[in-house]
Amino acid sequence: MKAAALEDRARARVVESHPAAANRLPEPLPVEWFADIKPQLDGMWLIKRLLPSQGLALVYGHPGSGKSFFALDIALHVSLGWEWASRRVKQGLVVYVGAEGGAGLRNRLAAFRIQHNIEGEIPFALIPTPIDMQDPNADTGRLAETVRAAALKSGAVPALVIIDTLSKTFGGGKENTDDMATYIANCQRIASEFDCLVMPVHHRPKDAESIEPRGHGSLKGGVDTVILIEAGKTKCAEVTKQKDGEIGERFLFNLGVVELGVDEDGDPVTSCVVEHTATNMNPVVSPFAQAVGKLSVGNRLVYEQLGELIEAAGEPVPADIPDTEINRDWVCRVVSLEAWRDKSISAAGTEAGHNRDSGKRAFNRALPALRKAGIARVWNDWAWITHQL
């Protein structure tokens, strides 16, 4: 039996049982029947194998990482229908909510126009003001009306809405609470209404060791694609979540300077544009150096005492230390565990507010941390730094 006939019969039964409810029956939800469902082969990607054509994506990073430049570069490529990083792009209207740094955003847009010699209008609209996307009754409807108006004026189908930044559009909510779920739901309302992608730009926690987006876990859980932007001489965008594609892909880019003109004092005014590159100009940092760099102040003190002791009184590696415990290609000298402990305790006791008891506690905390990080090893009564040359 046809789906429509089934729906009509079900509705009739309800009316017969409850005649007074006939005028209060809600409109039924859309239904797709098993035999009618076909695979979706086309139109899945806004940027091929990177950003889906519908849903939510997230770009985030530390201040100064280039995350807003990266998001704006994607926005303008989508608006123009240009390939991005050699990937096909579905062209459409882009609405960019520039909730912070309106003047800077205008200059970045001008720099892109100059750099690429663009003339005339393109389907790109900037909203240069903060809005509230967290409160259920706040600006979600206004944003939808603005997107509709921009689509009507440009004649283009909405493809991408970028919200820069999440924190400036979070209203009175608190990012580390369930308020984040409401924010995500409001973004999804826009994505669903226009069958487009909504992409907030967000911050990374101030703790540099964390690679998760700042805020409640519902943020990362509620989006389809997550892209982390890492700062550096060469900046790196890494896909850390991809619902329907590969994770771990990286895109390198630099920021090229473009001169826009001169100010009232005759000084040059500049901005930057994204320049994609295959060359990473960042210095190579070994995993060992990274592990040392992450040590707390107290653990670093204990590590430094081990290094100083090895330099001053290190002994050749004893033959009875098994090869499974020590890499003799890297390590040539060791010291006694007791001597390292005494030196660390004495060093801690020289600092204000410390004594030998606090020094002992500091060493006992540091030793397992250094071993877990792979920085120091201990076997019987011997201790060494794992990557000593």
C-alpha positions in Angstrom: 0.0 0.0 0.0 1.3 3.5 -0.9 2.7 5.5 2.0 0.2 8.4 1.5 -2.7 6.0 1.7 -1.3 4.5 4.9 -1.0 8.0 6.4 -4.5 9.0 5.4 -6.0 5.8 6.9 -4.1 6.3 10.2 -5.3 9.9 10.4 -8.9 8.9 9.7 -8.8 6.4 12.6 -7.6 9.1 15.0 -10.4 11.5 13.9 -13.0 8.7 14.3 -11.8 8.0 17.9 -11.4 11.6 18.9 -13.5 13.9 16.6 -12.7 17.0 18.7 -9.0 16.5 18.0 -9.4 16.7 14.3 -8.4 20.4 14.1 -5.5 19.9 16.6 -3.6 17.1 14.8 0.0 18.1 14.2 1.5 17.9 10.7 3.2 14.5 10.4 7.0 14.3 10.2 8.6 13.4 6.8 9.1 9.7 6.3 11.2 7.7 3.9 10.2 4.1 3.3 12.8 1.4 3.0 12.2 0.5 -0.7 12.4 4.2 -1.7 15.7 5.0 0.0 18.6 5.4 -2.5 22.3 5.9 -1.8 23.5 9.5 -1.9 26.4 9.6 -4.4 26.6 13.3 -5.2 26.6 16.6 -3.3 28.1 15.2 -0.1 31.1 17.6 0.1 31.5 21.3 0.2 35.2 20.9 -0.1 36.0 17.4 -1.4 36.9 14.9 1.4 37.4 17.8 3.9 34.2 19.7 4.7 30.7 18.2 4.3 28.0 20.1 2.4 25.6 19.9 5.3 26.1 19.8 9.0 28.6 21.4 11.5 32.4 21.8 11.4 34.8 23.4 13.8 38.1 25.3 13.3 40.0 26.0 16.5 43.5 27.0 17.7 45.4 29.3 20.0 45.4 33.1 19.5 47.7 34.0 16.7 47.6 30.5 15.2 46.0 31.8 12.0 42.6 30.1 12.5 40.5 33.1 11.3 42.7 33.6 8.3 42.3 29.9 7.5 38.5 30.1 7.9 38.2 33.2 5.7 40.4 31.6 3.0 37.9 28.7 2.9 35.0 31.1 2.9 36.2 33.0 -0.1 37.2 29.9 -2.1 33.6 28.6 -1.6 32.1 31.9 -2.6 34.2 32.0 -5.7 33.9 28.3 -6.5 37.7 28.0 -6.7 39.5 24.8 -5.8 41.0 24.8 -2.3 44.3 23.0 -1.8 43.7 21.2 -5.1 40.3 19.9 -3.9 37.0 20.5 -5.7 34.6 23.1 -4.1 30.9 23.4 -4.3 30.2 27.1 -4.9 27.5 29.0 -3.0 26.7 31.9 -0.8 28.9 32.4 2.3 27.7 34.4 5.3 30.6 35.3 7.6 29.7 36.4 11.2 32.6 38.5 12.1 31.8 38.9 15.8 35.2 40.2 16.7 37.7 42.3 14.8 35.5 43.9 12.2 38.1 46.3 10.9 40.7 43.5 10.7 38.3 41.3 8.8 37.6 44.1 6.3 41.3 44.5 5.7 41.8 40.8 5.3 39.0 40.7 2.7 40.6 43.7 0.9 44.0 41.9 0.9 42.4 38.8 -0.7 40.8 41.0 -3.3 44.1 42.7 -4.1 46.2 39.6 -4.0 43.9 37.7 -6.4 42.9 40.7 -8.6 39.1 40.2 -8.0 36.7 42.7 -9.4 32.9 42.9 -9.0 30.5 41.2 -6.6 30.7 37.7 -5.3 28.2 35.8 -3.1 29.9 36.7 0.2 28.2 38.6 3.0 29.9 39.9 6.2 27.9 40.4 9.4 30.3 42.7 11.3 28.8 42.4 14.8 28.5 40.0 17.7 25.3 37.9 18.0 23.9 35.5 20.6 23.7 31.9 19.3 23.4 30.3 22.7 20.1 31.5 24.1 17.2 29.5 22.4 15.3 32.8 21.9 18.1 35.0 20.9 19.6 35.7 17.4 19.3 32.3 15.7 16.1 33.5 13.9 17.7 36.9 13.0 20.7 35.0 11.5 18.3 32.8 9.5 16.5 35.9 8.2 19.8 37.5 7.2 20.9 34.4 5.3 17.6 34.3 3.5 17.9 38.0 2.5 21.5 37.5 1.4 20.5 34.5 -0.7 17.7 36.6 -2.3 20.0 39.5 -3.1 22.9 37.4 -4.4 20.8 34.8 -6.2 23.1 32.1 -4.8 22.2 29.1 -2.7 23.5 29.3 0.9 26.5 26.9 1.2 28.5 28.0 4.3 27.9 30.1 7.5 31.0 30.9 9.5 30.7 32.1 13.1 33.9 33.8 14.2 34.3 33.3 17.1 32.2 30.9 19.3 33.0 32.8 22.5 31.8 36.1 21.0 28.5 34.5 20.0 27.9 32.5 23.2 25.8 35.2 24.9 25.5 34.7 28.7 26.1 31.0 28.6 29.1 29.1 30.1 31.2 27.2 27.7 32.1 24.4 30.1 28.5 23.4 30.9 25.5 22.0 29.1 24.9 25.5 27.6 27.2 24.2 24.8 24.5 21.7 23.7 22.0 24.6 23.2 24.6 26.5 21.1 25.2 23.4 18.9 21.5 22.9 18.5 21.0 26.5 17.3 23.9 26.1 14.8 22.3 22.9 13.6 19.0 24.7 13.1 20.7 27.0 10.6 22.5 24.1 8.9 19.2 22.1 8.6 17.1 25.1 7.4 19.5 26.0 4.6 20.9 22.5 3.9 24.4 24.1 4.4 27.5 23.9 6.5 27.8 25.9 9.7 31.4 26.4 10.9 32.2 28.1 14.2 35.8 29.3 14.8 36.9 28.6 18.4 39.7 28.8 20.9 42.0 26.1 22.2 42.5 25.9 26.0 45.3 28.0 27.3 46.9 24.8 28.5 49.2 24.2 25.5 49.3 20.4 26.2 45.6 20.0 25.4 44.7 19.5 21.8 40.9 19.5 22.5 38.7 22.5 21.8 37.9 24.6 24.8 34.6 24.0 26.5 32.1 21.2 27.1 32.6 17.8 25.4 29.3 18.2 23.6 31.0 20.6 21.3 33.4 18.1 19.7 30.8 15.4 19.9 28.2 17.5 18.1 30.2 18.4 15.0 31.1 16.4 11.9 34.5 17.8 11.1 37.1 19.3 13.5 40.3 21.1 12.3 43.0 22.1 14.7 45.3 25.1 13.6 48.8 25.0 15.0 50.9 28.2 15.1 54.4 28.4 13.8 56.5 30.0 11.1 54.6 27.6 8.9 51.1 27.1 10.2 49.4 23.7 10.1 45.7 22.7 9.8 45.1 19.1 11.0 41.9 17.2 10.7 41.3 15.7 14.2 37.8 14.4 13.6 36.0 13.5 10.3 32.7 11.8 10.4 32.7 10.5 6.8 36.4 10.7 5.9 40.0 10.4 6.9 41.5 12.0 10.0 45.1 13.1 10.4 45.3 15.0 7.1 47.4 18.2 7.3 47.5 21.4 5.3 50.5 23.7 5.6 50.2 27.4 5.0 52.0 30.7 5.5 50.6 34.2 5.9 51.7 36.5 3.1 51.7 40.3 3.7 49.7 42.5 1.3 49.9 46.3 1.3 46.5 47.9 1.3 47.5 51.6 1.2 48.6 54.3 3.6 47.0 55.8 6.7 46.5 59.5 7.6 50.1 59.7 8.7 51.4 58.2 5.5 52.3 54.9 7.1 51.6 51.7 5.1 48.6 49.6 6.1 49.0 45.9 5.6 47.1 42.7 6.1 47.7 39.0 5.3 46.4 36.3 3.0 46.8 32.5 3.3 49.5 31.0 1.0 49.4 27.2 0.8 52.7 25.5 0.9 54.3 22.0 0.9 57.4 23.2 2.8 57.4 23.1 6.5 59.8 25.8 7.8 59.3 25.1 11.5 62.3 23.7 13.4 62.1 20.0 14.0 61.6 19.2 17.7 62.4 15.7 18.8 59.8 13.8 20.9 62.3 13.7 23.7 62.7 17.5 23.7 59.0 18.0 23.6 58.6 15.7 26.6 61.2 17.7 28.5 59.5 21.0 27.5 56.3 19.8 29.1 57.8 19.1 32.5 56.5 21.0 35.5 59.0 23.3 37.4 59.6 20.7 40.1 60.0 17.8 37.8 62.4 19.8 35.6 64.6 20.6 38.6 64.9 16.9 39.4 65.7 16.2 35.7 68.3 18.9 35.6 70.0 17.4 38.7 70.3 14.1 36.9 71.9 15.8 33.9 74.4 17.8 36.0 75.3 14.6 38.0 75.9 12.6 34.8 78.1 15.4 33.4 80.2 15.7 36.6 80.4 12.1 37.9 78.8 9.8 35.3 80.2 6.2 35.0 80.4 4.0 32.0 77.3 1.8 31.5 77.8 -1.4 33.5 77.8 -4.6 31.5 75.1 -6.2 33.8 72.4 -3.7 32.7 70.4 -5.7 30.1 70.1 -4.4 26.5 66.4 -4.5 27.0 66.6 -1.8 29.6 69.1 0.6 28.1 69.9 1.9 24.6 73.7 1.8 24.5 73.7 3.6 21.1 72.3 6.7 22.9 73.4 6.3 26.5 77.1 6.1 27.5 77.1 7.2 31.2 74.9 6.4 34.2 74.9 7.5 37.9 73.7 5.8 41.1 70.1 6.3 41.9 71.0 7.3 45.5 73.4 10.0 44.4 70.7 11.5 42.1 68.2 11.4 44.9 70.6 13.1 47.4 71.5 15.8 44.8 67.9 16.6 44.0 66.9 16.7 47.6 69.7 19.1 48.4 68.9 21.3 45.4 65.2 21.5 46.4 66.2 22.4 50.0 68.1 25.5 48.8 64.9 27.1 47.5 62.8 29.4 49.7 60.2 27.5 51.7 61.7 24.1 51.1 63.6 21.7 53.3 64.9 18.1 53.0 61.5 16.6 53.7 59.8 18.6 51.0 62.8 17.8 48.7 62.2 14.0 49.3 58.5 14.4 48.4 59.4 16.3 45.3 61.8 13.6 44.2 59.4 10.9 44.9 56.8 12.7 42.8 59.2 13.4 39.9 60.8 10.0 39.5 57.7 8.2 38.3 56.7 11.2 36.1 60.1 11.2 34.4 60.0 7.5 33.9 56.5 7.6 32.5 57.5 10.4 30.1 60.4 8.3 28.8 63.0 10.9 29.9 64.8 8.9 32.6 65.2 5.2 33.3 66.2 3.3 36.4 67.5 -0.2 36.7 68.5 -1.6 40.1 70.7 1.1 41.6 71.5 2.9 38.4 69.8 5.9 36.7 70.3 7.6 33.4 68.7 10.0 30.8 67.3 8.0 28.0 68.6 10.2 25.1 72.0 11.2 26.6 74.7 11.4 23.8 
